[in-house]
Amino acid sequence: MRQGRGCGRWPSSGSQGFSLMEVLVALLVLAIGLLGLAALQARGVKFNHDAYLRSQATYLAYEVIDLMRANVTNAGDYVVATDPGGTCDPGASGHTNDLACWYDALQAALPAGDAIIAANGDQFDVTIRWQARGAREATNQAACLAAPSRVWVDPLCLVTQSWTFRT
């Protein structure tokens, strides 16, 4: 029995290479999908790190608030505008040592970490600042204040967070 054109073992010349084209398109779609997955993973890592820094700042704020509550009669002594300096002695007590140890922990936990503790009567405000991930400079507060309310999106900004409590 004689086979006609295109009825044999090989496809006709009009459809040659069609499977190869399907494979190339499938590889292109897969590559785009993998690039999207990699971008999603990178953003997830960034946001996870930002959340970690925020939780560290919250922990440190509550730590100094608890120190002030434990020494409520001298809570005003904890009010500082900058790092008071001094050396942390884990065996010592008193507000000066508490602040020295707390500032050491703050600077170890947060990049470019800094804090201000302010008082207004019986109300105390603990404001902690740190450098955002990928920030190129930590002193650009004018740009941060001009930025939208979600300033942590701007990589040039210091992240600022405040906690308030009453004695």
N, C-alpha and C positions, 0 to 999 in steps of 0.2 A: 504494500500500500504506500502510495506516494503522499508525502505531506506537503501542504501548500505553504505559501509564504506566511511567516508569523505563527504558524501552527506547530512548529518544531520545538526543539528543546530550548532555544534562545528566544528572548522577546524580540519583537520587531524593532527596527531601527528607530522608530518614533518614540519609544519609551525607554531607551537605553539611558542609564544614569539617573533615573528617577529616584531610585532607592538611595543613592548617594546624596542627592539633594535633600531628601527627607532627613537623613542622618545629620547633615550640616545644619539644617534649620533646628533640629532637636538639640544639637550641641550649642547653638547660639542661645536658644531659650534657656537651657540649663546653665550656661555661663552667666547670663543676666540674673537668673535666680540666685546663683551662688554669690554673685557680687552684692545683691540685695541682702542676702543672709549675713554676709560679712559686715556690711554697713550696720545692719540691725544689731549684731553682736557688739560692734565697737561702741555704738550709742548706749547699749545696755551697760557695758562696762563703765562708761563715763558717768551715767546717771547713778549707778551703784556706788561709785566712788564719792560722788557728790552727797548721796544720802548717808554714806558712812561718815563723812566729815560733819554733816549736820547733826548726826546722832552723837558724835564725839563732843561737839560744841554744847549740845543739850546736857549731856552727862556732866561736863565740866561746870556749866552754869548751875546745875542743881547741887553739885558738890560744894561750890563756894556759898551758895544759899544755905545749905545745911550747916556749913561751918559758922555762918553768921547767926543762924537760929540757935545753934548750940551755945553761942556766946552772945546772946541777945542783949545783954546789958552793955556790951562793948561793940555792938554791930556797926556803929559809926566809924570805928577804927579801921574797918575793912574798906572804906571808901578810898579809892585810888583812881587817878587819871592815867597813869602809866605803870609799867613794871616797877615795883618798888625796889628791886634789886635784892640783895641779901642772899644768903646761902640756906638751902633747905636742910634741916636737921630732923630726920624722921623721929628721933626720940624727944625732941623739944616740943613745947606747947606755946601758945600765944598767937595773937593775930599776925605779927610780923613773920613768924615762921610759917604759919598757915598760908599766908599770901605768897611767900617765897616758894613753898612747895607747890602751890596751886599754879603759879605762873610757870614754873618748870614743866609741870604736866601739860599745861596749855600749849606751850611752845614746842613740846615734844609731839603732841597729838595733832596739831593743826599747822599747815604750812603758813609761815608768816603770821602766826597766831598772836593776837593782842587783845586786851580787854580793858574796859572802863567800868568801874563800879561807882555809881552816883547815888546820892541820897537826896530826898525831898521830904523832910519830916520823918514820918515812920515808914515811908515807901522807899524801896531800894530798887535801882535798875542795874542789871548786869548786861552789858553789851559786849559781845564777842565778835571779833572780825578775823577773817582769815582769807588767804589768797585763793581765788577760784582756780580750778584745774586748768592748766594751760595758760594762765595769765602771764603776761610778759613784764608787767610792772605792778607793784603793790601800792602805789601812791596816787592812783588816778581817781580820787574820790569825786572830783568835779564832774567827770564823765559818768561816774556811777550815779550821782544824784540827778543828772539830766536824763538818765536812761529810764525806760519804762519800769513799772513796779517790780517786774521779775528781773532784777539786775544781775542775777547769777548767770543769765544767758550770755552777757557780755564778758568775754574772756579777759578784759583789762580791769575788771572790777574786783574789789574786795567784797566778800560776802559779809554782811552785817546782820546779826540776829540779836534780839534783846529779850530779856526776861524780867518781869517785875514781881515783887512780893512785898508784903507788909509785915512788920514785926508785931 
